[in-house]
Amino acid sequence: MAEAPEFSRTVTVAALDPGGETHRLAATAPEREALARRLGVEAVESLEAELSVVPKGRGVVLVRGRVQARLGRLCVVSLTPLVEEIDERFAIRFLPEVGAGARAGPVALDASSEDEEPYEGSTIDLGEAVAQTVALALEPWPRAPGAALPPEAETRH
């Protein structure tokens, strides 16, 4: 059995209000500690999200929202502690997973459309969607203000 995500907030698709719902999520201290380990950051000081969850029929659910997080990071140049603020809007269209042997219809790729995420069973995990959004928004090479590599290090390959 798979281990539960660090920040899990599941909703049952069939129980969603047909007109849509608003969900406000905030990670607890133990969840933030576990997420910091998962994300490879020094700390997750805060993590909150406000989500609009709208069923679209046939098991499809559109989730749009805003994630705000404050993370403790280390500068990749000086190892100086710094704070990274994330304020990210996102949209995900959750689709029921297609059974074995069935074929999914064509998927149009459009940069302006929602991300698509399949789900198994009868629930979707809003918390995990938020955690993944934070992971994707992380600065890959955080630098403290004014931190720079020596010129000879910048030109090495």
MDTraj code that builds the backbone (N, CA, C; nanometers):
import mdtraj as md
import numpy as np

residues = "MET ALA GLU ALA PRO GLU PHE SER ARG THR VAL THR VAL ALA ALA LEU ASP PRO GLY GLY GLU THR HIS ARG LEU ALA ALA THR ALA PRO GLU ARG GLU ALA LEU ALA ARG ARG LEU GLY VAL GLU ALA VAL GLU SER LEU GLU ALA GLU LEU SER VAL VAL PRO LYS GLY ARG GLY VAL VAL LEU VAL ARG GLY ARG VAL GLN ALA ARG LEU GLY ARG LEU CYS VAL VAL SER LEU THR PRO LEU VAL GLU GLU ILE ASP GLU ARG PHE ALA ILE ARG PHE LEU PRO GLU VAL GLY ALA GLY ALA ARG ALA GLY PRO VAL ALA LEU ASP ALA SER SER GLU ASP GLU GLU PRO TYR GLU GLY SER THR ILE ASP LEU GLY GLU ALA VAL ALA GLN THR VAL ALA LEU ALA LEU GLU PRO TRP PRO ARG ALA PRO GLY ALA ALA LEU PRO PRO GLU ALA GLU THR ARG HIS".split()
xyz = np.array([
    [0.0838, -0.1194, 0.0000],
    [0.0000, 0.0000, 0.0000],
    [0.0874, 0.1245, 0.0000],
    [0.0505, 0.2218, -0.0797],
    [0.1286, 0.3449, -0.0914],
    [0.1151, 0.4285, 0.0354],
    [0.2235, 0.4959, 0.0675],
    [0.2243, 0.5830, 0.1843],
    [0.1432, 0.7090, 0.1533],
    [0.0678, 0.7563, 0.2517],
    [-0.0141, 0.8766, 0.2325],
    [0.0765, 0.9981, 0.2126],
    [0.0361, 1.0915, 0.1268],
    [0.1144, 1.2139, 0.1087],
    [0.1239, 1.2932, 0.2391],
    [0.2258, 1.3766, 0.2475],
    [0.2501, 1.4570, 0.3679],
    [0.1376, 1.5566, 0.3953],
    [0.0750, 1.6045, 0.2905],
    [-0.0281, 1.7086, 0.3022],
    [-0.1491, 1.6609, 0.2232],
    [-0.2286, 1.5750, 0.2844],
    [-0.3399, 1.5129, 0.2150],
    [-0.4719, 1.5760, 0.2580],
    [-0.5489, 1.6200, 0.1587],
    [-0.6835, 1.6729, 0.1819],
    [-0.7709, 1.6181, 0.0694],
    [-0.8339, 1.5048, 0.0945],
    [-0.9111, 1.4405, -0.0109],
    [-1.0560, 1.4871, -0.0108],
    [-1.1149, 1.4843, -0.1295],
    [-1.2583, 1.5094, -0.1460],
    [-1.3141, 1.3962, -0.2308],
    [-1.4359, 1.3556, -0.1994],
    [-1.5042, 1.2523, -0.2758],
    [-1.5766, 1.3192, -0.3920],
    [-1.5438, 1.2770, -0.5117],
    [-1.5955, 1.3416, -0.6320],
    [-1.7485, 1.3403, -0.6344],
    [-1.8104, 1.2275, -0.6036],
    [-1.9570, 1.2161, -0.6101],
    [-2.0263, 1.3040, -0.5061],
    [-1.9555, 1.3424, -0.4001],
    [-2.0158, 1.4235, -0.2937],
    [-1.9986, 1.5736, -0.3159],
    [-1.9280, 1.6132, -0.4216],
    [-1.9072, 1.7558, -0.4466],
    [-2.0384, 1.8242, -0.4833],
    [-2.0545, 1.9476, -0.4371],
    [-2.1706, 2.0288, -0.4730],
    [-2.1666, 2.0522, -0.6235],
    [-2.2741, 2.0224, -0.6954],
    [-2.2742, 2.0402, -0.8416],
    [-2.2403, 2.1827, -0.8849],
    [-2.2685, 2.2806, -0.8009],
    [-2.2373, 2.4191, -0.8334],
    [-2.0945, 2.4586, -0.7998],
    [-2.0215, 2.3680, -0.7377],
    [-1.8830, 2.3965, -0.7019],
    [-1.8674, 2.4296, -0.5548],
    [-1.7456, 2.4230, -0.5078],
    [-1.7127, 2.4479, -0.3682],
    [-1.5830, 2.5266, -0.3581],
    [-1.5669, 2.5950, -0.2458],
    [-1.4406, 2.6613, -0.2154],
    [-1.3771, 2.5873, -0.0988],
    [-1.2491, 2.5583, -0.1121],
    [-1.1745, 2.4912, -0.0054],
    [-1.0545, 2.5768, 0.0313],
    [-1.0380, 2.6007, 0.1600],
    [-0.9199, 2.6714, 0.2113],
    [-0.8369, 2.5693, 0.2873],
    [-0.7114, 2.5575, 0.2463],
    [-0.6223, 2.4591, 0.3062],
    [-0.5053, 2.5287, 0.3733],
    [-0.4619, 2.4752, 0.4864],
    [-0.3421, 2.5242, 0.5550],
    [-0.2699, 2.4040, 0.6133],
    [-0.1409, 2.3956, 0.5898],
    [-0.0620, 2.2841, 0.6403],
    [-0.0317, 2.3039, 0.7881],
    [-0.0401, 2.1953, 0.8632],
    [-0.0054, 2.1969, 1.0055],
    [0.1466, 2.1921, 1.0195],
    [0.1958, 2.2163, 1.1407],
    [0.3405, 2.2120, 1.1653],
    [0.4007, 2.0762, 1.1270],
    [0.3423, 1.9619, 1.1681],
    [0.4011, 1.8335, 1.1255],
    [0.3962, 1.8133, 0.9738],
    [0.2916, 1.8602, 0.9093],
    [0.2835, 1.8492, 0.7629],
    [0.3910, 1.9347, 0.6968],
    [0.4125, 2.0545, 0.7498],
    [0.5159, 2.1429, 0.6928],
    [0.6547, 2.0818, 0.7093],
    [0.6810, 2.0195, 0.8245],
    [0.8107, 1.9538, 0.8468],
    [0.8309, 1.8399, 0.7473],
    [0.7280, 1.7580, 0.7265],
    [0.7376, 1.6459, 0.6328],
    [0.7542, 1.6965, 0.4893],
    [0.6831, 1.8017, 0.4540],
    [0.6971, 1.8590, 0.3198],
    [0.8362, 1.9169, 0.2977],
    [0.8948, 1.9783, 0.3997],
    [1.0305, 2.0327, 0.3868],
    [1.1282, 1.9202, 0.3523],
    [1.1137, 1.8054, 0.4183],
    [1.2010, 1.6914, 0.3867],
    [1.1780, 1.6453, 0.2426],
    [1.0531, 1.6338, 0.2044],
    [1.0208, 1.5887, 0.0687],
    [1.0750, 1.6835, -0.0381],
    [1.0596, 1.8133, -0.0148],
    [1.0995, 1.9142, -0.1126],
    [1.2492, 1.9439, -0.1088],
    [1.3191, 1.8980, -0.0042],
    [1.4616, 1.9252, 0.0073],
    [1.4922, 2.0696, 0.0402],
    [1.4054, 2.1317, 0.1219],
    [1.4272, 2.2699, 0.1648],
    [1.4505, 2.2706, 0.3151],
    [1.5033, 2.3789, 0.3653],
    [1.5320, 2.3887, 0.5085],
    [1.4051, 2.3897, 0.5923],
    [1.3024, 2.4591, 0.5431],
    [1.1773, 2.4682, 0.6192],
    [1.0636, 2.5111, 0.5278],
    [0.9444, 2.4655, 0.5612],
    [0.8221, 2.5203, 0.5032],
    [0.7581, 2.5964, 0.6191],
    [0.7760, 2.7276, 0.6184],
    [0.7281, 2.8110, 0.7287],
    [0.5771, 2.8296, 0.7251],
    [0.5204, 2.8353, 0.6054],
    [0.3751, 2.8447, 0.5912],
    [0.3366, 2.7880, 0.4555],
    [0.2151, 2.7349, 0.4495],
    [0.1608, 2.6831, 0.3246],
    [0.0098, 2.6913, 0.3333],
    [-0.0481, 2.7741, 0.2464],
    [-0.1933, 2.7927, 0.2433],
    [-0.2398, 2.7949, 0.0985],
    [-0.3647, 2.7546, 0.0795],
    [-0.4218, 2.7573, -0.0540],
    [-0.5711, 2.7842, -0.0452],
    [-0.6212, 2.8523, -0.1458],
    [-0.7656, 2.8709, -0.1616],
    [-0.8006, 2.8145, -0.2986],
    [-0.8949, 2.7194, -0.2989],
    [-0.9256, 2.6454, -0.4207],
    [-1.0732, 2.6506, -0.4538],
    [-1.1025, 2.6598, -0.5820],
    [-1.2375, 2.6439, -0.6344],
    [-1.2422, 2.5042, -0.6946],
    [-1.3368, 2.4228, -0.6485],
    [-1.3475, 2.2833, -0.6930],
    [-1.4844, 2.2669, -0.7585],
    [-1.4846, 2.2424, -0.8904],
    [-1.6094, 2.2383, -0.9656],
    [-1.6195, 2.1071, -1.0436],
    [-1.7210, 2.0238, -1.0113],
    [-1.7412, 1.9028, -1.0914],
    [-1.7941, 1.9405, -1.2296],
    [-1.7419, 1.8738, -1.3318],
    [-1.7798, 1.9040, -1.4704],
    [-1.8554, 1.7890, -1.5360],
    [-1.8933, 1.6872, -1.4576],
    [-1.9662, 1.5733, -1.5125],
    [-1.8743, 1.4610, -1.5533],
    [-1.9274, 1.3389, -1.5533],
    [-1.8547, 1.2183, -1.5931],
    [-1.7259, 1.1989, -1.5141],
    [-1.7237, 1.2447, -1.3877],
    [-1.6073, 1.2266, -1.3014],
    [-1.4986, 1.3308, -1.3173],
    [-1.5162, 1.4245, -1.4096],
    [-1.4168, 1.5299, -1.4325],
    [-1.4377, 1.6405, -1.3287],
    [-1.3272, 1.6876, -1.2701],
    [-1.3330, 1.7937, -1.1697],
    [-1.2284, 1.8989, -1.2056],
    [-1.2718, 2.0240, -1.2106],
    [-1.1803, 2.1352, -1.2368],
    [-1.1443, 2.2008, -1.1041],
    [-1.0146, 2.2085, -1.0769],
    [-0.9656, 2.2734, -0.9549],
    [-0.8797, 2.3918, -0.9980],
    [-0.9204, 2.5096, -0.9546],
    [-0.8421, 2.6322, -0.9791],
    [-0.8114, 2.6930, -0.8437],
    [-0.6933, 2.7503, -0.8329],
    [-0.6628, 2.8076, -0.7038],
    [-0.5369, 2.8893, -0.7003],
    [-0.5068, 2.9281, -0.5781],
    [-0.3887, 3.0077, -0.5493],
    [-0.3190, 2.9446, -0.4301],
    [-0.1898, 2.9237, -0.4437],
    [-0.1073, 2.8666, -0.3382],
    [-0.0095, 2.9730, -0.2928],
    [0.0013, 2.9892, -0.1618],
    [0.0991, 3.0811, -0.1048],
    [0.1819, 3.0040, -0.0029],
    [0.3137, 3.0168, -0.0148],
    [0.4030, 2.9463, 0.0759],
    [0.5236, 3.0332, 0.1074],
    [0.5778, 3.0085, 0.2235],
    [0.7013, 3.0751, 0.2674],
    [0.7973, 2.9629, 0.3069],
    [0.9126, 2.9597, 0.2387],
    [1.0071, 2.8503, 0.2557],
    [1.1425, 2.9000, 0.3015],
    [1.2050, 2.8267, 0.3913],
    [1.3432, 2.8528, 0.4289],
    [1.4331, 2.7766, 0.3342],
    [1.5250, 2.8459, 0.2702],
    [1.6158, 2.7852, 0.1720],
    [1.7592, 2.8230, 0.2069],
    [1.8538, 2.7629, 0.1378],
    [1.9942, 2.8009, 0.1486],
    [2.0410, 2.8496, 0.0121],
    [2.1168, 2.9573, 0.0125],
    [2.1760, 3.0097, -0.1099],
    [2.2714, 2.9041, -0.1658],
    [2.2631, 2.8765, -0.2962],
    [2.3486, 2.7751, -0.3572],
    [2.4939, 2.8217, -0.3694],
    [2.5185, 2.9503, -0.3539],
    [2.6545, 3.0029, -0.3655],
    [2.7193, 3.0152, -0.2285],
    [2.6514, 3.0813, -0.1348],
    [2.7116, 3.1136, -0.0055],
    [2.6615, 3.0284, 0.1107],
    [2.5571, 2.9492, 0.0865],
    [2.4893, 2.8706, 0.1906],
    [2.4257, 2.9596, 0.2977],
    [2.4036, 3.0850, 0.2637],
    [2.3349, 3.1780, 0.3527],
    [2.1862, 3.1430, 0.3557],
    [2.1270, 3.1377, 0.4749],
    [1.9825, 3.1136, 0.4798],
    [1.9062, 3.2286, 0.4129],
    [1.8004, 3.1941, 0.3417],
    [1.7160, 3.2954, 0.2796],
    [1.5719, 3.2463, 0.2795],
    [1.4824, 3.3352, 0.2483],
    [1.3404, 3.3019, 0.2441],
    [1.2931, 3.3096, 0.1002],
    [1.2202, 3.2078, 0.0586],
    [1.1585, 3.2078, -0.0736],
    [1.0074, 3.2162, -0.0547],
    [0.9472, 3.3136, -0.1197],
    [0.8021, 3.3307, -0.1150],
    [0.7434, 3.2767, -0.2457],
    [0.6409, 3.1955, -0.2336],
    [0.5723, 3.1429, -0.3512],
    [0.4283, 3.1927, -0.3475],
    [0.3839, 3.2468, -0.4581],
    [0.2453, 3.2912, -0.4746],
    [0.2074, 3.2510, -0.6166],
    [0.1434, 3.1358, -0.6273],
    [0.1232, 3.0726, -0.7567],
    [-0.0245, 3.0418, -0.7804],
    [-0.0715, 3.0767, -0.8977],
    [-0.2069, 3.0371, -0.9398],
    [-0.1935, 2.9128, -1.0274],
    [-0.2921, 2.8243, -1.0185],
    [-0.2868, 2.7034, -1.0987],
    [-0.4269, 2.6549, -1.1306],
    [-0.4354, 2.5682, -1.2298],
    [-0.5615, 2.5041, -1.2670],
    [-0.5301, 2.3617, -1.3092],
    [-0.6061, 2.2675, -1.2539],
    [-0.5890, 2.1261, -1.2863],
    [-0.7258, 2.0664, -1.3174],
    [-0.7323, 1.9942, -1.4263],
    [-0.8530, 1.9196, -1.4616],
    [-0.8255, 1.7743, -1.4232],
    [-0.8938, 1.7267, -1.3180],
    [-0.8806, 1.5886, -1.2737],
    [-0.9737, 1.5017, -1.3571],
    [-0.9186, 1.3943, -1.4129],
    [-0.9937, 1.3036, -1.4994],
    [-0.9905, 1.1639, -1.4383],
    [-1.1050, 1.0939, -1.4410],
    [-1.1018, 0.9564, -1.3919],
    [-1.0087, 0.8737, -1.4786],
    [-0.9290, 0.7887, -1.4142],
    [-0.8335, 0.7080, -1.4883],
    [-0.9082, 0.6111, -1.5794],
    [-0.8584, 0.5993, -1.7020],
    [-0.9194, 0.5102, -1.8004],
    [-0.8813, 0.3676, -1.7646],
    [-0.9785, 0.2770, -1.7602],
    [-0.9533, 0.1372, -1.7254],
    [-0.8662, 0.0673, -1.8278],
    [-0.8058, -0.0432, -1.7847],
    [-0.7207, -0.1226, -1.8744],
    [-0.8040, -0.1684, -1.9933],
    [-0.7495, -0.1564, -2.1108],
    [-0.8177, -0.2004, -2.2321],
    [-0.9015, -0.0910, -2.2956],
    [-0.9377, 0.0113, -2.2199],
    [-1.0149, 0.1225, -2.2764],
    [-0.9174, 0.2229, -2.3360],
    [-0.9652, 0.2983, -2.4300],
    [-0.8789, 0.3983, -2.4933],
    [-0.9307, 0.5374, -2.4610],
    [-0.8392, 0.6221, -2.4228],
    [-0.8754, 0.7610, -2.3963],
    [-0.8907, 0.8331, -2.5289],
    [-0.9717, 0.9382, -2.5275],
    [-0.9874, 1.0194, -2.6467],
    [-0.8645, 1.1041, -2.6695],
    [-0.8587, 1.1761, -2.7804],
    [-0.7422, 1.2606, -2.8091],
    [-0.7304, 1.3734, -2.7072],
    [-0.6074, 1.4103, -2.6780],
    [-0.5807, 1.5185, -2.5843],
    [-0.5199, 1.6336, -2.6619],
    [-0.5849, 1.7484, -2.6573],
    [-0.5326, 1.8672, -2.7245],
    [-0.4333, 1.9349, -2.6311],
    [-0.3138, 1.9608, -2.6807],
    [-0.2128, 2.0284, -2.6001],
    [-0.2218, 2.1771, -2.6274],
    [-0.2464, 2.2520, -2.5221],
    [-0.2625, 2.3961, -2.5321],
    [-0.2029, 2.4574, -2.4072],
    [-0.1037, 2.5430, -2.4246],
    [-0.0342, 2.6010, -2.3101],
    [-0.1266, 2.6812, -2.2195],
    [-0.2384, 2.7302, -2.2720],
    [-0.3283, 2.8108, -2.1899],
    [-0.4325, 2.7262, -2.1174],
    [-0.4384, 2.5960, -2.1465],
    [-0.5391, 2.5125, -2.0830],
    [-0.4894, 2.4607, -1.9478],
    [-0.5809, 2.3981, -1.8740],
    [-0.5473, 2.3439, -1.7440],
    [-0.4567, 2.2225, -1.7607],
    [-0.3757, 2.1965, -1.6578],
    [-0.3035, 2.0706, -1.6530],
    [-0.4072, 1.9610, -1.6351],
    [-0.3772, 1.8425, -1.6828],
    [-0.4681, 1.7298, -1.6649],
    [-0.4006, 1.6260, -1.5773],
    [-0.4761, 1.5739, -1.4821],
    [-0.4236, 1.4776, -1.3865],
    [-0.5247, 1.3644, -1.3703],
    [-0.4850, 1.2406, -1.4021],
    [-0.5778, 1.1297, -1.3803],
    [-0.5860, 1.0954, -1.2316],
    [-0.6981, 1.0396, -1.1906],
    [-0.7105, 0.9922, -1.0525],
    [-0.7781, 0.8567, -1.0527],
    [-0.7456, 0.7772, -0.9516],
    [-0.8041, 0.6447, -0.9351],
    [-0.9102, 0.6513, -0.8271],
    [-1.0085, 0.5664, -0.8363],
    [-1.1085, 0.5560, -0.7311],
    [-1.2078, 0.6698, -0.7357],
    [-1.2547, 0.7081, -0.6171],
    [-1.3630, 0.8063, -0.6089],
    [-1.3208, 0.9386, -0.5473],
    [-1.1920, 0.9544, -0.5149],
    [-1.1475, 1.0771, -0.4485],
    [-1.0319, 1.1422, -0.5236],
    [-1.0200, 1.2731, -0.5027],
    [-0.9015, 1.3457, -0.5490],
    [-0.8385, 1.4102, -0.4266],
    [-0.7076, 1.4289, -0.4323],
    [-0.6342, 1.4834, -0.3179],
    [-0.5921, 1.6272, -0.3480],
    [-0.6671, 1.7206, -0.2917],
    [-0.6379, 1.8626, -0.3135],
    [-0.5049, 1.9022, -0.2500],
    [-0.4740, 1.8458, -0.1336],
    [-0.3479, 1.8779, -0.0657],
    [-0.2276, 1.8366, -0.1479],
    [-0.2340, 1.7191, -0.2075],
    [-0.1235, 1.6725, -0.2904],
    [-0.1086, 1.7611, -0.4143],
    [-0.2185, 1.8067, -0.4709],
    [-0.2113, 1.8992, -0.5848],
    [-0.1412, 2.0284, -0.5439],
    [-0.1702, 2.0772, -0.4243],
    [-0.1050, 2.1977, -0.3727],
    [0.0439, 2.1723, -0.3520],
    [0.0793, 2.0594, -0.2908],
    [0.2206, 2.0270, -0.2661],
    [0.2976, 2.0172, -0.3976],
    [0.2376, 1.9555, -0.4988],
    [0.3042, 1.9447, -0.6280],
    [0.3209, 2.0810, -0.6942],
    [0.2236, 2.1690, -0.6755],
    [0.2341, 2.3042, -0.7305],
    [0.3512, 2.3781, -0.6666],
    [0.3668, 2.3638, -0.5357],
    [0.4804, 2.4262, -0.4659],
    [0.6112, 2.3681, -0.5190],
    [0.6185, 2.2372, -0.5337],
    [0.7413, 2.1736, -0.5825],
    [0.7809, 2.2276, -0.7194],
    [0.6826, 2.2465, -0.8068],
    [0.7109, 2.2982, -0.9408],
    [0.7494, 2.4457, -0.9400],
    [0.7051, 2.5194, -0.8391],
    [0.7321, 2.6635, -0.8329],
    [0.8649, 2.6970, -0.7652],
    [0.9291, 2.5992, -0.7031],
    [1.0549, 2.6259, -0.6319],
    [1.1616, 2.6821, -0.7248],
    [1.2345, 2.7790, -0.6750],
    [1.3506, 2.8323, -0.7465],
    [1.4572, 2.7223, -0.7460],
    [1.5014, 2.6761, -0.8646],
    [1.5971, 2.5649, -0.8652],
    [1.7354, 2.6011, -0.8097],
    [1.7761, 2.7250, -0.8226],
    [1.9084, 2.7682, -0.7766],
    [1.8933, 2.8957, -0.6928],
    [1.8402, 2.8858, -0.5722],
    [1.8181, 3.0077, -0.4932],
    [1.9502, 3.0772, -0.4578],
    [1.9511, 3.2070, -0.4744],
    [2.0704, 3.2866, -0.4407],
    [2.0322, 3.4017, -0.3508],
    [2.1149, 3.4236, -0.2509],
    [2.0976, 3.5386, -0.1629],
    [2.1287, 3.6646, -0.2429],
    [2.0690, 3.7780, -0.2057],
    [2.1001, 3.9031, -0.2765],
    [2.2507, 3.9287, -0.2763],
    [2.3051, 3.9563, -0.3940],
    [2.4473, 3.9873, -0.4082],
    [2.5380, 3.8654, -0.4162],
    [2.4875, 3.7451, -0.3962],
    [2.5716, 3.6258, -0.4019],
    [2.6075, 3.5957, -0.5471],
    [2.7352, 3.5742, -0.5703],
    [2.7810, 3.5437, -0.7055],
    [2.8995, 3.4483, -0.6981],
    [2.9093, 3.3642, -0.7979],
    [3.0247, 3.2750, -0.8080],
    [3.1433, 3.3552, -0.8573],
    [3.2662, 3.3125, -0.8229],
    [3.3838, 3.3784, -0.8796],
    [3.3774, 3.3673, -1.0324],
    [3.4304, 3.4662, -1.1044],
    [3.4206, 3.4655, -1.2520],
    [3.4711, 3.3356, -1.3148],
    [3.5781, 3.2773, -1.2606],
    [3.6313, 3.1541, -1.3211],
    [3.5338, 3.0371, -1.3031],
    [3.4553, 3.0351, -1.1983],
    [3.3579, 2.9274, -1.1772],
    [3.2385, 2.9428, -1.2709],
    [3.2017, 3.0651, -1.3036],
    [3.0879, 3.0904, -1.3919],
    [3.1158, 3.0402, -1.5341],
    [3.2447, 3.0384, -1.5776],
    [3.2755, 3.0020, -1.7147],
    [3.3114, 2.8554, -1.7310],
    [3.3255, 2.7798, -1.6219],
    [3.3564, 2.6359, -1.6306],
    [3.2383, 2.5600, -1.6844],
    [3.2675, 2.4519, -1.7536],
    [3.1600, 2.3659, -1.8064],
    [3.1632, 2.2340, -1.7403],
])
top = md.Topology()
chain = top.add_chain()
for i, resn in enumerate(residues, 1):
    res = top.add_residue(resn, chain, resSeq=i)
    for name in ("N", "CA", "C"):
        top.add_atom(name, md.element.get_by_symbol(name[0]), res)
traj = md.Trajectory(xyz[None], top)
